[in-house]
Amino acid sequence: MAVSNVSAGAAPPASDDASYLAKRTLKSGSAGWVLLAGLGVSFVISGDYAGWQFGLVKGGWGGLLIAVIVVAFMYLCMCLSLAELSSALPTAGGGYTFARRALGPWGGFATGAAVLIEYTIAPAAIATFIGGYVQSLNLFGITAGWPVYLACYAIFVGIHLFGAGEALKVMFVVTAVAVVALIVFFVGMIPHFSFANLTDIPADPGGSAFLPHGAMGIWAAIPFGIWFFLALEGVPLAAEEAKDPARSVPRGILTALGILFTFAMLVLFLGPGGAGSNLLKDSSNPLVQALDQATGSGMMGTFVNYAGLFGLIASFFSIVYAYSRQTFALSRAGYLPKTLSLTSGRKVPALALIVPGVIGFGLSMTEAGDRLLNAAVFGAVVSYALMMLSHIVLRRKAPDMERPYRTPGGAVTSGIALTLACVAIVATFLADVLAAGIALGIYALLLAYFGLYSRKRLVAGAPEEEFAALAEAEAQLR
């Protein structure tokens, strides 16, 4: 195995030990574009069931609506840019791979570390929401959250250990049930919709019915608008396991975005529009509470309540997949301890599934779902900014790189997403300065680990490092 012992800015030498990578390979051809679109929806669908309502507290209905529209535009520009990057650089590293190619080892690790913060913390937040659902339903007589959190990690990490194809198919079924429940919710709420209900939150001095907390409320609501889309960018992490990734990844991620935007608008209008924004802003189970308020307790509310668990489980399940692939890619290239990228006989990175899961379980024990949500968003938007910067740099630095899919608008499109991602970074501090500050501290520790230790131990034969080495060789031949 060839390991880079040169400075972080230099190209590593070629690998001469195929056995290293042979122990760190994933099963290719496990997912077509339909499964990838399903993966994108499952990453995010829990955001339709819980989490978004905290944005009503920060910005009122109008502030959250504007925040969601701005965020959706950011995700559109970002997904168009990621579609190009993933078609050109289809590896399990996703955003880290793109930044490694464009910005060097420091940029690659900075992006991968931000993604890892997002994907490790987000399941912990979702686990707390699942615990709340289980307790509200009085399932199994559970009155504490920790047994639910433990069961989530043990069961769903365990399923992933069987293999990617099997896990993605289970995910697809779970997501389908959650989608059916959303449709039932929409149908049930339409007859009870009233525009007056949307703006019933009392306004602060200087505020209005539409923006009860003023214009600053829009900014503070952005992290909760992101919850409608958070982790969609994880679709490219499946590139190494996809069929024809140059076509299936762009098609899958853009299809998922269209579905998720439609769901977000329907939830945001029909939930508060049927039950009132003021009621839902403090709810731990907003969809079911909206149905109960509008229609009375009945079979429809019961179904959505139980099926809501499927929505939360779908996102938890799929983000576990995402954090394992990000950990795997960073470990395989030497940025994280190399044992984390060892794969089993089923071509599954077992330790990359288990270790972040243990950390996530510990975080879920804080039971601070809204705070964990904001910390996860911090990691996400930092990674978005770096990925969009990578798109711009590669358009200028490698104009001749093969791109089976090209972003409409080119660097202008990714520049818009970059600007909005920077706005969102500031918004995480406006929403919860402690949560964002803690996430920033964790990020700084990870960067210190890279600077002091792992940057001189990179594996030259890893796909991300070979992309960089080939690019440098081509540049020297010009």
Buried (B, 14 or more C-beta within 10 A) or exposed (E): BBBBEBEBEEBBBEBEEEEBBEEBBBBBEBBBBEBBBBBBBBBBBBBBBBBBBBBBBBBBBBBBBBBBBBBBBBBBBBBBBBBBBBBBBBBBBBBBBBBBBBBBBBBBBBBBBBBBBBBBBBBBBBBBBBBBBBBBBEEEEBEEBBEBBBBBBEEBBEBBBEBBBBBBBBBBEBBBBBBBBBEBBBEBBBEBBEEEBBBBBEBEEEBEBBBBBBEBBBBBBBBBBBBBBBBBBBBBBBBBBBBBBBBBBBBBBBBBBEBBBEBBBBBBBBBBBBBBBBBBBEBBBBBBBBBBBBBEEEEBBBBBBBBBBBBBBBBBBBBBBBBBBBBBBBBBBBBBBBEBBBBBEEBBBBBBBBBBBEBBBEBBBEBBBBBBBBBBBBBBBBBBBBBBBBBBBBBEBBEEBEBBBBBEEBBEBBBBBBBBBBBBBEBBBBBBEEBBBBBBEBBEEBBEBBEEEBBBBBBBBBBBBBBBBEBEEEEEEE
